[in-house]
Amino acid sequence: MKLLIALALLAYIASVWGNLVTVRSLQEEKEQGIEGKIEEAIAPLKEKIREIETSISQKYPPVKFLSEKDRKRILITGGAGFVGSHLADKLMMDGHEVTVVDNFFTGRKRNVEHWIGHENFELINHDVVEPLYIEVDQIYHLASPASPPNYMYNPIKTLKTNTIGTLNMLGLAKRVGARLLLASTSEVYGDPEVHPQREDYWGHVNPIGPRACYDEGKRVAETMCYAYMKQEGVEVRVARIFNTFGPRMHMNDGRVVSNFILQALQGEGLTVSIICYIFYIYIYMCTYFKGNPEEHTILEFAKLIRGLVGSRSEILSLPEAQDDPQRRNPDISKAKLLLGWEPVVPLEEGLNKTIDYFRKELEYQANNQYIPKPKPARTKKGRLRHI
Ligand SMILES: *[C@@H]1O[C@H](CO)[C@@H](O)[C@H](O)[C@H]1NC(C)=O
């Protein structure tokens, strides 16, 4: 009996021992398995961290380093707009400290969002109609709605921006000894009687027409610049920018390039002013004022854009708007001689980039109720007719 008990006990101990042994090896296996699994689970996380680290270090476009003495503090009014944001890119990449001031009437944060948080960049929500007190070395004064539907939307505001706003910026330039560049416009020539337009042509503007708030606003802004230069010795520059297009332009800009592209992309008829021999000049915006002065008839242009978009939209004609300039073309010989400024981007390449941008914008807005219908700046009513 005792023997039996002893044997049972032994067997029991052996089994327990055996169990213990298997339990331990199981445990070890488990641990190893867990380690492997943890390793497995961690690997994608490690990968993710690596990705995030690289994306953080590449967060901003590359910026040159400038020493304290070469680095300028630059104010761009209207710097979140189409032209202003390209200028901000160029100056940031050159290594300067850029302060963008915009009231976001037509400017958009998206145009400069890639710089937000950069140590050289500052964005201020401010209307230039109110004075601004900051320390700067240079001022690029671009603030003003620039497309007909935008500036006609609130003519008094357009006038205030161009007059009081420009006085405020010239006052700032005088106080801090900064140089100021005024972004003026080919609209100062009105409906020109001279072709091409040279810098010394005085223009042909209707002072009480629908476009006068912008045309005369910019004309008096130029006058103010030269008065501050003569009387106060402020260094000023005036750039008369002609029709411009490129990525970041407003889809509802209301002028031919954006209208044609939008109409072609959305499969609508391309609306052309009745005067088909109208000539236009385009300056394509890309990082800096690279432009391409070429004359094209509106009809040629509509056909070109329709071809590039690959659309089968019809081309329709519209009555002419009041005071719409019939023809504009800058004489750039002086700019070439004195500034070395020359066209760089071929028309078709500029159009393709703009079309790509518009395509992306339309996709971006696809889930949004807001898709702008192209509205040409036409003031007279009239029926569309095929041409
Ligand atoms: C512009 O786009 C069209 C159509 O996609 C293409 O055929 C043409 O080669 C492009 N032109 C330039 C200059 O990129």
The ligand as an ORCA input file, in Angstrom:
! r2SCAN-3c Opt
* xyz 0 1
  C       0.004     71.385    -72.542
  O      -0.966     70.368    -72.390
  C      -1.333     69.727    -73.620
  C      -2.492     68.805    -73.348
  O      -2.365     68.107    -72.161
  C      -0.102     69.030    -74.178
  O      -0.431     68.391    -75.398
  C       0.992     70.051    -74.399
  O       2.180     69.420    -74.850
  C       1.281     70.822    -73.129
  N       2.200     71.896    -73.460
  C       3.210     72.294    -72.682
  C       4.060     73.382    -73.210
  O       3.425     71.794    -71.591
*
